Amino acid sequence: MPAIDTPQDSAAQAGEQEKDGVNWWHELRSITLLILAVLAFHSFVAKPFYIPSESMMPVLLTGDRLVVSKFPYGWSYVSPSFHPLPFLKGRVLGRLPQRGDIVIVSPHNRREDYIKRVIGLPGDIIEVRGGQVILNGTAVKQKAMKPLRLPVDGNAPCSPDQFPGARVHGADGRDYCELPVRQEILPNGKTYLTIDMGPSALDWYGPVRVPADHVFLMGDNRDNSADSRAPLAENGLGGPVPWEAIGGRAEFITFSLDGDASWNPLSWIHAFRSGRAGNSLRARSVAAPD
């Protein structure tokens, strides 16, 4: 007598066939949810950032990878990944950065991120005279430090155009970039090192008053930074920037590459710069200057 398939048998067979095949809709949905979760994390919590220039030397070098937190100042139109939104005024749960914070910022006229240090807040009067920052009529305290030597590599070539006469040969046989550095101390006690190679067009600026809901940003490599001192036409920030343009705060370096790696995977290990992973990017505090 031939076997008779029951409804239960048919359902079981269908379930087995479904298990044997790939449920593409389920896979596509899982991948989409994963992508959305990553974008949401990048937009609202933290994202990686690559340093493409030397404008924040000596604290940041070309080739550094770091983490930028997105929530310390609230969220704005630049918070979403890839900056898809036009300018929108205001921030959600907005808070102003502190002087000395390193932040990422999007200029008015382009869809990319710069990284600079906060020097001036709303209401401040900013001026630069001969490379000396004047904040509200008082010179920001500076202290000349021992020249800093940075190893020359593919990502830090010590170009003579930017650092004339700075390249020296060390006793260990390596070439170094010997840079004049100054410790700068802001009124809130935040301190960091700056590089000033001598007279430049950026050494004179202002005075200007920082408008409400704006901040004034500068790079630590004072002669080579397209920051608030430089006009938009020269790829600068064109003066104080609205706080809506701030995308987050730089927190720490994850790793750094010297740019000397080749196609050979064995060279990748030696391309890691030692001593940079984990370095905090929060300006340290000292006693506020008198």
C-alpha positions as CSV (number, residue, x, y, z in Angstrom):
1,M,0.0,0.0,0.0
2,P,1.6,3.4,-1.1
3,A,2.5,5.8,1.6
4,I,0.2,8.8,2.0
5,D,1.8,12.2,2.8
6,T,0.1,13.9,5.6
7,P,-0.1,17.8,6.0
8,Q,2.5,17.4,8.8
9,D,4.9,15.5,6.5
10,S,4.6,18.2,3.8
11,A,5.3,21.0,6.2
12,A,8.3,19.1,7.6
13,Q,9.7,18.6,4.0
14,A,9.2,22.3,3.2
15,G,11.0,23.3,6.4
16,E,13.9,21.0,5.5
17,Q,14.1,22.5,2.0
18,E,14.1,26.0,3.5
19,K,17.0,25.0,5.8
20,D,19.0,23.5,2.9
21,G,18.7,26.8,0.9
22,V,19.8,30.3,1.7
23,N,17.2,32.8,2.9
24,W,18.6,35.8,1.0
25,W,16.0,38.2,2.4
26,H,17.1,37.3,5.9
27,E,20.8,37.7,5.0
28,L,20.2,41.1,3.3
29,R,18.2,42.3,6.3
30,S,20.9,41.3,8.7
31,I,23.6,43.0,6.7
32,T,21.5,46.2,6.4
33,L,20.9,46.2,10.2
34,L,24.6,45.8,10.8
35,I,25.5,48.7,8.4
36,L,22.8,50.9,10.1
37,A,24.2,50.0,13.5
38,V,27.8,50.9,12.5
39,L,26.6,54.2,10.9
40,A,24.6,55.0,14.1
41,F,27.6,54.4,16.3
42,H,29.8,56.5,14.0
43,S,27.2,59.3,14.0
44,F,26.3,59.5,17.6
45,V,29.0,57.8,19.8
46,A,32.5,57.7,18.3
47,K,34.3,57.3,15.0
48,P,37.9,56.6,13.8
49,F,39.8,59.5,12.3
50,Y,43.0,59.7,10.2
51,I,45.4,62.6,10.4
52,P,46.3,63.5,6.8
53,S,48.4,66.7,7.4
54,E,50.9,68.2,9.7
55,S,48.8,71.1,11.0
56,M,48.5,69.7,14.5
57,M,52.2,68.8,15.0
58,P,53.7,68.1,17.4
59,V,50.8,66.4,19.3
60,L,49.5,64.8,16.1
61,L,51.5,63.4,13.2
62,T,50.5,62.5,9.7
63,G,49.6,58.8,9.8
64,D,48.1,58.9,13.3
65,R,44.8,57.1,13.7
66,L,42.6,58.2,16.6
67,V,39.2,58.0,18.2
68,V,36.8,61.0,18.0
69,S,33.8,61.0,20.5
70,K,30.6,62.4,19.0
71,F,28.6,63.2,22.1
72,P,30.6,65.6,24.4
73,Y,29.1,68.7,22.7
74,G,25.7,67.2,21.7
75,W,24.8,66.6,18.1
76,S,24.3,68.8,15.0
77,Y,23.9,68.6,11.3
78,V,27.6,67.4,10.9
79,S,27.1,64.5,13.3
80,P,25.9,61.9,10.8
81,S,28.6,60.0,8.9
82,F,29.5,61.5,5.5
83,H,27.7,64.8,6.4
84,P,24.7,64.4,4.2
85,L,22.7,67.3,5.6
86,P,22.8,71.1,4.7
87,F,23.6,73.6,7.5
88,L,21.0,73.5,10.3
89,K,21.2,75.9,13.2
90,G,21.3,74.6,16.7
91,R,22.5,71.4,18.5
92,V,20.7,68.7,20.3
93,L,21.8,68.6,24.0
94,G,24.4,71.1,22.9
95,R,27.4,72.1,25.1
96,L,30.3,74.4,24.2
97,P,33.8,72.9,24.0
98,Q,36.4,74.0,26.5
99,R,39.5,76.0,25.6
100,G,42.3,73.6,24.7
101,D,40.0,70.8,23.4
102,I,41.0,69.2,20.1
103,V,37.9,69.0,17.9
104,I,37.0,68.0,14.4
105,V,35.2,70.7,12.3
106,S,33.6,70.9,8.9
107,P,34.3,74.2,7.0
108,H,31.3,76.0,5.5
109,N,32.3,75.4,1.9
110,R,33.3,71.7,1.8
111,R,32.3,68.3,3.0
112,E,35.3,67.2,4.9
113,D,36.7,67.3,8.4
114,Y,39.5,69.4,9.8
115,I,41.1,68.9,13.2
116,K,42.1,71.9,15.3
117,R,42.3,73.2,18.8
118,V,39.8,75.4,20.5
119,I,41.4,78.8,21.5
120,G,38.5,81.2,21.7
121,L,34.9,81.0,23.0
122,P,31.8,83.2,22.4
123,G,32.5,86.8,23.4
124,D,36.3,86.5,23.4
125,I,38.4,89.0,21.5
126,I,41.1,87.2,19.6
127,E,44.3,88.7,18.1
128,V,47.6,87.3,17.0
129,R,50.7,89.6,17.0
130,G,54.0,88.2,15.7
131,G,52.8,84.7,16.5
132,Q,51.7,85.6,20.0
133,V,48.0,84.9,20.8
134,I,46.3,87.8,22.5
135,L,43.1,86.7,24.3
136,N,40.8,89.5,25.6
137,G,43.7,91.9,25.6
138,T,46.1,89.6,27.5
139,A,48.9,87.7,25.9
140,V,48.5,83.9,26.3
141,K,51.4,82.7,28.4
142,Q,54.2,81.0,26.4
143,K,57.4,79.3,27.5
144,A,60.2,78.3,25.2
145,M,61.1,74.6,25.5
146,K,64.0,72.5,24.5
147,P,63.9,71.7,20.7
148,L,61.8,68.6,19.9
149,R,63.3,65.9,17.7
150,L,60.9,63.8,15.7
151,P,62.2,60.9,13.5
152,V,62.0,61.5,9.8
153,D,59.9,59.0,7.9
154,G,57.6,58.7,5.0
155,N,54.7,60.5,6.8
156,A,57.0,63.0,8.5
157,P,59.6,63.9,5.8
158,C,60.6,67.2,7.4
159,S,60.1,69.1,4.2
160,P,62.5,72.1,3.8
161,D,59.5,74.1,2.5
162,Q,57.7,73.8,5.8
163,F,60.6,73.3,8.2
164,P,63.7,75.0,6.7
165,G,67.0,73.9,8.3
166,A,65.3,71.6,10.7
167,R,66.6,68.3,9.4
168,V,69.6,67.0,11.4
169,H,71.5,63.7,11.5
170,G,71.4,61.9,14.9
171,A,74.2,60.0,16.6
172,D,72.2,56.8,16.1
173,G,72.4,57.2,12.3
174,R,68.8,58.4,11.8
175,D,67.6,61.7,10.5
176,Y,65.4,63.8,12.7
177,C,63.3,66.9,12.4
178,E,64.5,69.3,15.1
179,L,61.7,71.7,15.8
180,P,61.4,74.8,18.0
181,V,58.5,74.3,20.4
182,R,56.7,76.5,22.9
183,Q,54.5,75.5,25.8
184,E,51.3,77.5,25.6
185,I,49.1,77.9,28.7
186,L,45.5,79.1,28.2
187,P,43.6,81.0,30.9
188,N,41.8,77.8,32.1
189,G,45.2,76.2,32.7
190,K,45.1,73.9,29.7
191,T,48.6,73.5,28.2
192,Y,50.1,72.0,25.1
193,L,53.1,72.4,22.7
194,T,53.1,74.5,19.6
195,I,55.6,74.9,16.7
196,D,56.6,78.3,15.4
197,M,59.3,78.3,12.7
198,G,59.5,82.1,12.5
199,P,57.7,84.9,10.8
200,S,54.8,83.9,8.5
201,A,51.6,85.4,7.1
202,L,49.5,83.7,9.8
203,D,51.5,85.4,12.6
204,W,49.2,88.5,12.4
205,Y,45.5,88.4,12.7
206,G,42.6,90.4,14.1
207,P,41.5,91.6,16.5
208,V,38.1,90.0,16.1
209,R,35.3,89.2,18.6
210,V,34.0,85.7,18.6
211,P,30.2,85.8,17.9
212,A,27.7,84.0,20.0
213,D,27.6,80.3,19.4
214,H,30.9,80.3,17.6
215,V,34.5,79.2,18.5
216,F,37.9,80.2,17.3
217,L,40.2,77.3,16.2
218,M,43.9,77.1,15.6
219,G,46.4,74.4,14.7
220,D,49.4,73.7,16.9
221,N,51.7,73.9,13.9
222,R,51.1,77.7,13.8
223,D,52.8,78.5,10.5
224,N,51.2,75.7,8.6
225,S,47.6,75.4,9.6
226,A,44.5,76.3,7.6
227,D,42.5,77.4,10.6
228,S,40.3,80.3,11.8
229,R,43.1,82.7,10.8
230,A,43.1,81.7,7.1
231,P,40.3,82.7,4.7
232,L,38.0,80.2,3.0
233,A,39.6,80.9,-0.3
234,E,42.9,79.6,1.0
235,N,41.2,76.4,2.4
236,G,41.0,77.9,5.9
237,L,38.1,78.2,8.2
238,G,37.5,81.9,7.4
239,G,37.3,83.2,11.0
240,P,35.3,81.9,14.0
241,V,33.2,78.9,13.1
242,P,29.6,78.2,14.3
243,W,29.4,75.6,17.0
244,E,27.1,73.5,14.8
245,A,30.2,72.8,12.6
246,I,31.9,71.0,15.5
247,G,31.6,67.2,14.9
248,G,33.3,65.8,18.0
249,R,36.3,65.8,20.4
250,A,39.5,63.9,19.8
251,E,40.2,61.5,22.6
252,F,43.2,59.2,22.1
253,I,45.5,57.8,19.4
254,T,44.8,54.1,18.5
255,F,47.9,53.6,16.4
256,S,50.3,55.4,14.0
257,L,51.9,54.5,10.7
258,D,55.2,56.0,9.4
259,G,54.3,55.7,5.7
260,D,57.3,53.5,4.8
261,A,55.4,50.3,4.3
262,S,55.4,48.6,0.9
263,W,53.2,46.0,-0.8
264,N,55.0,43.4,1.2
265,P,52.9,42.5,4.3
266,L,56.1,41.8,6.2
267,S,56.9,45.5,6.0
268,W,53.6,46.5,7.6
269,I,54.7,45.5,11.1
270,H,57.8,47.8,10.9
271,A,55.5,50.7,9.7
272,F,53.9,51.0,13.2
273,R,55.4,54.0,15.1
274,S,56.2,52.9,18.6
275,G,55.1,54.9,21.7
276,R,52.0,56.6,20.2
277,A,49.2,54.0,20.6
278,G,47.0,55.0,23.6
279,N,48.3,58.6,23.9
280,S,45.6,60.9,25.3
281,L,44.7,63.9,23.2
282,R,43.1,65.8,26.1
283,A,45.2,68.9,27.0
284,R,46.7,68.5,30.4
285,S,46.0,71.1,33.1
286,V,48.4,73.2,35.1
287,A,47.8,76.0,37.5
288,A,46.1,78.7,35.6
289,P,48.5,81.6,34.8
290,D,48.3,84.8,36.7
